[in-house]
Each structure stands twice: as structure tokens, then as C-alpha cells.
Amino acid sequence: MRTARSSRRARRGSPDYILFFAVMTLMAIGITMVFSASMVRSIKFYGHPYYYLITQLVWAGLGMSAMLFLMHYDVWRYRRWIPLITGIGLVLLVIVLIPGIGQVRNDARRWLGFGQLVFQPAEVAKVTTLLFLADSMARRRDKLGDLIKGLGPYLVFLGLTCGLVLMEPDLGTAVAIAGGAAVVIFVAGVKWYHILLVGAASVPALVWAIFSEEYRRKRFLAFLDPWADPEGAGWQIIQALYALGTGGPFGTGIGDARQKWFYLPEPDTDFIFAVLGEEMGFFGTSLVLALFMVVAWRGFRTAMAAPDRFSCYLAAGLTSLIVLQAIINIGVVTGSLPITGIPLPFISRGGSALVINFIAVGIILNISRYANR
């Protein structure tokens, strides 16, 4: 009699190449836009236009290598290590908060490492959190109907994880983690009124998180009316809207954006979508939106066709994580959401965020190899 693992291997097929090529197209657009958006800053700070491009290419190479490895390495093979992986993720979130160990940039203590070789533990926690929830909820599915004994422990775990991320502080990443976790909880079959109850109880905590810090309060008020403080808290949103409006149907051309000349803060990271809109116009922004819609379609399709509950929950959670980050970033740039430090997946310049997103896609692609055709 064949084991479940040998049975899965016998049904192993090709990965979802539509998802694969959608992600690679996003990466190609991202490399192009990072070079264009960072050129001015790179010349000013490093004396040549290629510094940020080179670092992005290095991180992209690491991320794609991780994706290709995980695409061929079955997710069930490391399932037994998930508790250890989750523990490491939590320990890293604690270590980064220790003065003298965690690196501080822009008044936030989010990075570990040396020199340019740094990473954000909060990015690692995005995947480790969803791995833990998918594995544990698949094993304890019969107990999820109980709000206290079933769902309660997971809420405590999420509260601990998101609380540590908030202490960095990083509200955007905490929201992304909570959003991905919420999808896993929903897909796992938790009663809908329990989800509504927890969601309603989370609103006061979110309001407190926004107004407990002065910079968050200013960002939220600027989102409501950026022109009330056009040279202060509203500056980023206004400059992003100028960039998007200048682009028109087909943009000003790659490399010709004006807002990246120190008008738009973070033009190659959090606000790169504005530069993309200015240089590639409505066509370019629509293409990026369409590609993320393809990622959502193929990711959730993989989840629905997954061979077991664990891989179903995991694929749904990881897909939601990527898509939610894209929604938040684009919402911020277009003035539809308050400003948060969430990069645009595969497009924004960044190291650990890019690698983690590729890892997420690699896991989804591996699950897609066993999806029912």
C-alpha cells in the first residue's frame, strides 16, 4: 500500500507556469523601475547610477533561487519543522528590539545584520506565521468551532506576533500579517460570527495603534485631507498624485519622471508605483494591476485544488499576503489608504521583502504541482 507521500509524488505535475510568468513579468518591471526611480539618489549618495540596481539584482537572484528550490522541494517535507521555524521567527522579532543589536533607520528598529547585509525579521514572520496557522489549524480543525479553546490560542499567537512588530514600530506589516492570517482562519472553516466578533474587537486596537503615535496620527489625518498640510504630512500623497496625473495614458517614458528628482520621498521603495505611473502611464499601472489579479487568480485556484487542508490553507494565506500588500501599497500611492511602509511586491526596491515574496511564490508553485487538474 502506498503512503500518502508516495501517492502525492505519483501525481506530481508541472507547476503553474501562468503564475510563474506573471511573477517574473512583475520582477522584470520592478528591476526596470528600480533602476529608473533610484538613479538620481544613487548618483547623489554613491557617485554612480547603478548602485541600487546592482543590489536589487543581487537580492532578486537570491529570491529567484529560493523560489526555484522551493518549487521543487515538497512543502510536506518540512512540515514537521514548522514549530521550530515559527519559534525562530518569534525569537528574531524579540532580538531586533534589543538596543545595540537591532539597527535603527528613520526612527524604526527593524533590521538585523551588518552593513548592507541586513534583513527584517518582520518579513520572515509573514511566512512563519502563516506556516504555523495552516499546519496547526489543519491538525485541529475539529476544535475550531470553540471560540475560546479553538480559536483563542491562535488569537494569542497573532497578538504576540503583531505586537512585537508594532513595537519596531511597523503598523503596515502587522496589518499585512493579520490580513493573511484572517484568510487562513476563514478558509479553515472558523464560524463566520466568531470572525466578525474578533474583527469588531480588533477595531479599537487598530484605532489605538494609529493615534498612539504622533507620526501615525498625522499620516491618518493627511490621508483624509492631504492639502490641509501640503508641505508636511500631506507632501507624499500630493507628490504621488502629481506623478500619477502627469503620466497620462502612456506615460512620459522610462527614465523621464520628474517627481523622482527629490520631490517624491522614497521613489524607489514605498512610492515606486507613482514613478511607474508617471513614466508608463495608465497603460503601465493597468498592466501591473492585471498581473496582480493573475497572481490572485492562480494562487487561489491552487488553494482550491490543493490535495489536503494544510496546503490549501497555506496557499490561500500566502496568496492573500502578496495581494494584500499590493492593495495596501497602491491604495497609499493613490491616496485611497493612509500611508504605511508597505513595499509593492516584486516592484519596490528591497532585500528581505523581495526574497520573502519569492519564497511565498515558490511554496504556492510547489503546491500547484499537486493540484487537481
C-alpha positions as CSV (number, residue, x, y, z in Angstrom):
1,M,0.0,0.0,0.0
2,R,1.4,3.4,-1.0
3,T,1.9,6.1,1.6
4,A,0.3,9.5,1.3
5,R,3.6,11.0,0.3
6,S,4.3,8.5,-2.5
7,S,0.7,9.0,-3.7
8,R,1.3,12.7,-3.9
9,R,4.6,12.2,-5.7
10,A,2.9,9.9,-8.2
11,R,0.5,12.7,-9.1
12,R,3.2,15.4,-9.2
13,G,2.8,17.5,-12.3
14,S,4.1,20.8,-13.7
15,P,4.0,24.0,-11.7
16,D,1.6,26.7,-12.6
17,Y,3.5,28.4,-15.3
18,I,0.9,31.2,-15.6
19,L,1.6,32.2,-12.0
20,F,5.3,31.8,-12.6
21,F,5.4,34.0,-15.7
22,A,3.2,36.6,-14.1
23,V,5.6,36.9,-11.1
24,M,8.6,37.1,-13.4
25,T,7.0,39.8,-15.5
26,L,6.4,41.8,-12.3
27,M,10.0,41.3,-11.4
28,A,11.2,42.5,-14.8
29,I,9.0,45.6,-14.5
30,G,10.4,46.0,-11.0
31,I,14.0,45.9,-12.0
32,T,13.4,48.4,-14.7
33,M,11.5,50.8,-12.4
34,V,14.0,50.4,-9.5
35,F,16.8,51.5,-11.9
36,S,14.8,54.4,-13.2
37,A,13.5,55.6,-9.8
38,S,16.7,55.2,-7.9
39,M,19.1,56.6,-10.5
40,V,19.1,60.1,-9.1
41,R,19.5,59.1,-5.5
42,S,22.2,56.6,-6.4
43,I,24.3,59.2,-8.2
44,K,23.9,61.6,-5.2
45,F,24.8,59.2,-2.5
46,Y,27.2,56.7,-4.3
47,G,28.6,58.6,-7.3
48,H,27.1,56.4,-10.0
49,P,23.6,55.4,-11.2
50,Y,23.9,51.6,-10.8
51,Y,24.3,51.1,-7.0
52,Y,20.7,50.4,-6.1
53,L,20.2,48.5,-9.4
54,I,23.1,46.1,-8.6
55,T,21.9,45.5,-5.0
56,Q,18.4,44.8,-6.3
57,L,19.7,42.4,-8.9
58,V,21.6,40.5,-6.1
59,W,18.5,40.2,-4.0
60,A,16.4,39.2,-7.0
61,G,18.9,36.5,-7.8
62,L,18.7,35.2,-4.2
63,G,14.9,35.4,-4.2
64,M,14.5,33.6,-7.5
65,S,16.9,30.9,-6.4
66,A,14.8,30.3,-3.3
67,M,11.7,30.2,-5.4
68,L,13.1,27.7,-7.8
69,F,14.3,25.5,-4.9
70,L,11.0,25.6,-3.0
71,M,9.1,25.0,-6.2
72,H,10.7,21.6,-6.4
73,Y,11.0,20.8,-2.7
74,D,7.7,19.5,-1.5
75,V,6.1,21.6,1.3
76,W,5.2,18.4,3.2
77,R,8.8,17.5,3.7
78,Y,9.5,20.4,6.1
79,R,6.1,20.4,7.8
80,R,7.5,18.7,10.9
81,W,9.9,21.6,11.3
82,I,7.2,24.3,11.3
83,P,7.1,24.7,15.2
84,L,10.9,25.2,15.2
85,I,10.7,27.7,12.2
86,T,7.9,29.6,14.0
87,G,9.9,29.8,17.2
88,I,12.9,31.2,15.3
89,G,10.7,33.8,13.7
90,L,9.4,34.9,17.1
91,V,12.9,35.0,18.6
92,L,14.1,37.2,15.8
93,L,11.3,39.6,16.4
94,V,12.4,39.9,20.0
95,I,16.2,40.2,19.2
96,V,15.6,43.0,16.7
97,L,14.1,45.1,19.5
98,I,17.2,44.9,21.7
99,P,19.2,48.1,21.6
100,G,22.7,47.6,20.1
101,I,21.5,44.6,18.1
102,G,18.6,45.8,16.0
103,Q,19.6,48.5,13.6
104,V,17.7,51.8,13.7
105,R,16.7,53.6,10.5
106,N,14.3,56.5,10.3
107,D,13.4,56.1,14.0
108,A,12.4,52.4,13.5
109,R,14.3,49.4,14.8
110,R,13.5,46.8,12.2
111,W,16.8,45.4,10.8
112,L,19.3,42.7,11.8
113,G,22.7,42.2,10.2
114,F,25.9,44.0,9.4
115,G,26.5,46.9,6.9
116,Q,24.5,46.3,3.8
117,L,23.8,42.7,4.6
118,V,20.6,43.2,6.6
119,F,17.2,41.7,6.8
120,Q,13.9,42.5,8.5
121,P,12.6,39.8,10.9
122,A,9.1,41.1,10.4
123,E,9.3,39.9,6.8
124,V,10.3,36.4,7.9
125,A,7.4,36.4,10.4
126,K,5.0,36.9,7.5
127,V,5.7,33.4,6.2
128,T,6.4,31.7,9.5
129,T,3.1,32.9,10.9
130,L,1.1,31.5,8.0
131,L,3.0,28.2,8.1
132,F,2.1,27.8,11.7
133,L,-1.5,28.7,11.3
134,A,-2.0,26.4,8.3
135,D,-0.3,23.5,9.9
136,S,-1.9,23.7,13.3
137,M,-5.4,24.5,12.0
138,A,-5.3,21.6,9.6
139,R,-4.4,19.3,12.5
140,R,-7.0,20.8,14.9
141,R,-9.8,21.5,12.5
142,D,-12.4,19.7,14.7
143,K,-11.7,22.1,17.6
144,L,-12.0,25.4,15.7
145,G,-15.8,25.7,16.4
146,D,-15.0,26.7,20.0
147,L,-14.1,30.4,20.3
148,I,-12.1,30.2,23.5
149,K,-10.4,26.8,23.3
150,G,-10.3,26.5,19.5
151,L,-9.7,30.0,18.1
152,G,-8.4,31.6,21.3
153,P,-4.8,30.2,21.2
154,Y,-4.3,31.4,17.6
155,L,-5.5,34.9,18.6
156,V,-3.0,35.0,21.4
157,F,-0.3,33.9,19.0
158,L,-1.3,36.5,16.5
159,G,-1.5,39.2,19.2
160,L,2.1,38.3,20.3
161,T,3.5,38.4,16.7
162,C,1.7,41.6,15.7
163,G,2.5,43.2,19.0
164,L,6.2,42.6,18.5
165,V,6.1,44.0,15.0
166,L,4.2,47.1,16.3
167,M,7.0,47.7,18.8
168,E,9.5,48.2,16.0
169,P,7.2,50.2,15.0
170,D,5.7,48.8,11.8
171,L,1.9,49.0,11.6
172,G,1.8,48.2,7.9
173,T,3.5,44.8,8.3
174,A,1.4,44.0,11.3
175,V,-1.8,44.7,9.3
176,A,-0.4,42.5,6.4
177,I,0.3,39.6,8.8
178,A,-3.1,39.9,10.4
179,G,-4.8,40.1,7.0
180,G,-3.1,36.9,5.7
181,A,-3.9,35.2,9.0
182,A,-7.5,36.2,8.7
183,V,-7.8,34.5,5.3
184,V,-6.3,31.3,6.7
185,I,-8.8,31.4,9.6
186,F,-11.7,31.9,7.3
187,V,-10.6,29.2,4.9
188,A,-10.1,26.8,7.8
189,G,-13.8,27.0,8.5
190,V,-14.0,29.1,11.6
191,K,-17.6,30.2,12.3
192,W,-18.3,33.4,10.5
193,Y,-19.8,35.1,13.5
194,H,-16.7,34.3,15.5
195,I,-14.7,36.1,12.8
196,L,-17.0,39.1,12.9
197,L,-16.7,39.2,16.7
198,V,-12.9,39.2,16.6
199,G,-12.9,41.7,13.8
200,A,-15.1,44.1,15.7
201,A,-13.0,43.7,18.8
202,S,-9.9,44.5,16.8
203,V,-11.2,47.9,15.6
204,P,-10.4,49.7,18.9
205,A,-6.9,48.2,18.9
206,L,-6.3,49.5,15.4
207,V,-7.6,52.9,16.3
208,W,-5.3,53.0,19.3
209,A,-2.3,51.9,17.2
210,I,-3.0,54.7,14.7
211,F,-3.4,57.5,17.3
212,S,-0.9,56.3,19.9
213,E,2.0,57.6,17.8
214,E,2.2,61.2,16.6
215,Y,3.5,60.3,13.1
216,R,0.8,57.8,12.5
217,R,-1.9,60.3,13.6
218,K,-0.5,62.9,11.2
219,R,-0.4,60.4,8.4
220,F,-4.0,59.4,9.0
221,L,-5.2,63.0,9.1
222,A,-3.2,63.7,6.0
223,F,-4.9,60.8,4.2
224,L,-8.3,62.5,5.0
225,D,-7.1,65.8,3.6
226,P,-3.5,66.0,2.3
227,W,-3.9,69.6,1.2
228,A,-4.5,70.7,4.8
229,D,-0.7,70.3,5.4
230,P,0.7,70.3,1.8
231,E,4.3,70.9,2.9
232,G,4.2,68.5,5.9
233,A,2.3,65.3,6.4
234,G,0.4,65.6,3.1
235,W,3.5,66.1,1.0
236,Q,4.0,62.5,0.0
237,I,0.4,61.9,-1.1
238,I,0.3,65.1,-3.1
239,Q,3.5,64.4,-4.9
240,A,2.4,60.9,-5.7
241,L,-0.9,62.2,-7.2
242,Y,1.1,64.7,-9.3
243,A,3.2,61.9,-10.6
244,L,0.2,59.7,-11.5
245,G,-1.6,62.6,-13.1
246,T,1.4,63.6,-15.2
247,G,1.7,60.1,-16.7
248,G,-1.5,60.3,-18.8
249,P,-2.4,57.3,-21.0
250,F,1.1,56.1,-21.9
251,G,3.5,58.0,-19.6
252,T,6.4,60.3,-20.1
253,G,8.8,57.5,-21.0
254,I,11.1,55.3,-18.9
255,G,13.6,57.5,-17.1
256,D,11.8,60.8,-17.7
257,A,9.9,61.1,-14.4
258,R,10.3,64.5,-12.7
259,Q,8.9,63.6,-9.3
260,K,11.9,61.2,-8.5
261,W,14.1,64.3,-8.5
262,F,13.7,64.6,-4.7
263,Y,10.1,65.8,-4.9
264,L,8.7,62.3,-4.1
265,P,10.1,60.7,-0.9
266,E,11.0,57.0,-1.3
267,P,10.5,57.0,-5.1
268,D,12.2,53.5,-5.4
269,T,10.5,51.8,-2.5
270,D,7.1,52.7,-1.0
271,F,6.1,55.1,-3.7
272,I,7.6,53.4,-6.8
273,F,4.1,52.9,-8.2
274,A,3.8,56.7,-8.6
275,V,7.0,56.8,-10.6
276,L,5.7,53.8,-12.6
277,G,2.5,55.8,-13.3
278,E,4.4,58.9,-14.4
279,E,6.7,57.0,-16.7
280,M,4.4,54.3,-18.0
281,G,1.1,56.0,-17.7
282,F,-2.3,54.4,-17.3
283,F,-1.2,51.5,-19.5
284,G,1.7,50.6,-17.2
285,T,-0.3,50.8,-14.0
286,S,-3.1,48.8,-15.5
287,L,-0.6,46.1,-16.6
288,V,0.7,45.9,-13.1
289,L,-2.8,45.7,-11.6
290,A,-3.7,43.0,-14.2
291,L,-0.6,40.9,-13.2
292,F,-1.5,41.0,-9.6
293,M,-5.0,39.9,-10.5
294,V,-3.4,36.9,-12.3
295,V,-1.4,36.2,-9.1
296,A,-4.6,36.2,-7.1
297,W,-6.5,34.1,-9.6
298,R,-3.8,31.4,-9.9
299,G,-2.9,31.4,-6.2
300,F,-6.5,30.9,-5.0
301,R,-7.1,28.4,-7.8
302,T,-4.1,26.4,-6.4
303,A,-5.6,26.7,-2.9
304,M,-9.0,25.4,-4.0
305,A,-7.4,22.5,-5.9
306,A,-4.8,21.6,-3.3
307,P,-4.6,17.9,-2.2
308,D,-5.1,18.5,1.5
309,R,-6.2,21.1,4.1
310,F,-2.7,22.2,5.1
311,S,-1.6,23.0,1.6
312,C,-5.0,24.6,0.9
313,Y,-4.8,26.9,3.9
314,L,-1.1,27.8,3.2
315,A,-1.6,28.6,-0.5
316,A,-4.7,30.8,0.3
317,G,-2.8,32.6,3.1
318,L,0.4,33.3,1.1
319,T,-1.6,34.4,-2.0
320,S,-3.6,36.8,0.2
321,L,-0.4,38.1,1.8
322,I,1.1,39.1,-1.6
323,V,-2.1,40.6,-3.0
324,L,-3.0,42.4,0.3
325,Q,0.5,44.1,0.2
326,A,-0.1,45.2,-3.4
327,I,-3.6,46.6,-2.5
328,I,-2.2,48.5,0.5
329,N,0.7,49.9,-1.4
330,I,-1.3,51.0,-4.4
331,G,-4.0,52.3,-2.1
332,V,-1.5,54.5,-0.3
333,V,0.0,55.9,-3.5
334,T,-3.4,56.7,-5.0
335,G,-4.5,58.4,-1.7
336,S,-7.1,55.7,-1.1
337,L,-5.5,54.5,2.2
338,P,-3.4,56.1,4.9
339,I,0.4,56.0,4.4
340,T,2.1,52.8,5.6
341,G,5.5,51.5,4.9
342,I,4.4,48.5,2.7
343,P,6.5,48.0,-0.4
344,L,4.9,46.9,-3.7
345,P,5.7,43.2,-4.1
346,F,8.3,42.4,-6.8
347,I,8.3,46.1,-7.9
348,S,9.7,48.1,-5.0
349,R,13.4,48.1,-4.1
350,G,14.2,46.0,-1.1
351,G,16.0,42.9,0.0
352,S,14.3,40.7,2.6
353,A,10.8,41.7,1.4
354,L,11.6,40.6,-2.1
355,V,13.2,37.3,-1.0
356,I,10.2,36.5,1.2
357,N,7.7,37.2,-1.6
358,F,9.7,34.9,-3.9
359,I,9.7,32.2,-1.1
360,A,5.9,32.6,-0.8
361,V,5.5,32.1,-4.6
362,G,7.8,29.1,-4.6
363,I,5.7,27.4,-1.9
364,I,2.5,28.1,-3.9
365,L,4.1,26.8,-7.1
366,N,5.1,23.6,-5.3
367,I,1.5,23.1,-4.1
368,S,0.3,23.8,-7.7
369,R,2.2,20.7,-8.8
370,Y,-0.2,18.5,-6.8
371,A,-3.4,20.5,-7.6
372,N,-6.2,18.5,-9.1
373,R,-6.1,19.1,-12.9
